[in-house]
Amino acid sequence: MNSPARSIEIETRGVLRAVDGDAVRGVRNDSRPVLVASWLLQLVVAAILAMASFAKLFDFTPTGSKPLADALGVGYGTVAAIGGVELLAVVLILVPRTRVLGGLLAAATMLGALFSHASVIGFSGSPAAEMWPLALLVLAAAVALVALRRTEIPLVGSKLAP
């Protein structure tokens, strides 16, 4: 005789586990401090990257993104592509389902920015060179966000649960 499937919910270390028959699925049950910290990190990264991306996409002037193009020795298309990647990271970070992917993309983009500063642009002497502290701040916030939400990383997140 077939019995109806039973569902049991067990909470362990902030993850609500629903047991349906033989399957176990984890659902985040975050505490308020974790949610607040996550959203603050998301907003810091998104705000800084949004400003940077709009400058790269729409302000190709001597006071906008032109110094960056000159320092890198590239054209407007490359600078606009970097701005597009930053804007994509902003969108991904603000959507709860994709915030970890956005954090990973933001961190990778900022690693590229810091590498560019270290190898080509420098850390002082031009408007483009003066932006490295913001890149470092975004990198730190994005890494903190990914660390905080590590269980949401596709494919490997379940193995990183505490």
DAQUIQUI-V638626 format. One record per residue. RES is the residue in one small letter. PHI is phi in degrees with one decimal (999 if undefined). Layout:
# DAQUIQUI-V638626
((RES,PHI) (RES,PHI))
This chain:
# DAQUIQUI-V638626
((m,999) (n,-80.7) (s,-102.2) (p,-64.1) (a,-64.6) (r,-98.8) (s,-119.7) (i,-120.2) (e,-110.8) (i,-126.2) (e,-102.8) (t,-133.9) (r,50.4) (g,82.7) (v,-113.4) (l,-85.6) (r,-105.8) (a,-103.0) (v,-102.7) (d,-113.3) (g,65.3) (d,-97.6) (a,-88.5) (v,-124.0) (r,-126.8) (g,-97.1) (v,-126.1) (r,-62.2) (n,-129.8) (d,-74.2) (s,-76.8) (r,-59.5) (p,-60.1) (v,-66.9) (l,-63.4) (v,-65.0) (a,-61.4) (s,-61.1) (w,-67.6) (l,-62.7) (l,-62.6) (q,-59.7) (l,-68.4) (v,-62.0) (v,-62.5) (a,-64.3) (a,-64.4) (i,-67.2) (l,-67.0) (a,-64.1) (m,-62.5) (a,-65.9) (s,-68.1) (f,-65.6) (a,-63.7) (k,-72.0) (l,-82.7) (f,-122.6) (d,-129.0) (f,-89.1) (t,-126.1) (p,-60.5) (t,-101.3) (g,-101.6) (s,-94.0) (k,-60.1) (p,-59.1) (l,-66.7) (a,-61.4) (d,-64.8) (a,-65.3) (l,-82.8) (g,73.9) (v,-126.3) (g,-93.1) (y,-63.0) (g,-59.6) (t,-68.0) (v,-64.5) (a,-64.6) (a,-63.9) (i,-62.4) (g,-61.7) (g,-64.9) (v,-65.0) (e,-63.4) (l,-65.9) (l,-61.8) (a,-61.7) (v,-60.7) (v,-62.1) (l,-63.2) (i,-69.2) (l,-84.6) (v,-95.9) (p,-52.8) (r,-69.7) (t,-116.5) (r,-60.8) (v,-70.1) (l,-62.5) (g,-63.5) (g,-64.0) (l,-65.6) (l,-65.7) (a,-62.8) (a,-63.4) (a,-63.9) (t,-64.1) (m,-71.6) (l,-62.1) (g,-63.4) (a,-64.5) (l,-67.3) (f,-63.8) (s,-62.8) (h,-64.1) (a,-69.4) (s,-102.3) (v,-124.3) (i,-76.0) (g,92.7) (f,-113.1) (s,-160.9) (g,107.6) (s,-147.8) (p,-58.5) (a,-66.8) (a,-70.8) (e,-80.6) (m,-91.4) (w,-61.3) (p,-62.2) (l,-67.7) (a,-62.1) (l,-66.5) (l,-63.7) (v,-63.6) (l,-59.7) (a,-62.6) (a,-67.0) (a,-67.1) (v,-64.9) (a,-63.1) (l,-62.5) (v,-64.5) (a,-63.8) (l,-65.6) (r,-107.9) (r,-58.2) (t,-72.5) (e,-94.4) (i,-67.4) (p,-58.3) (l,73.7) (v,-117.0) (g,-58.2) (s,-65.9) (k,-79.8) (l,-98.8) (a,-64.1) (p,-66.1))
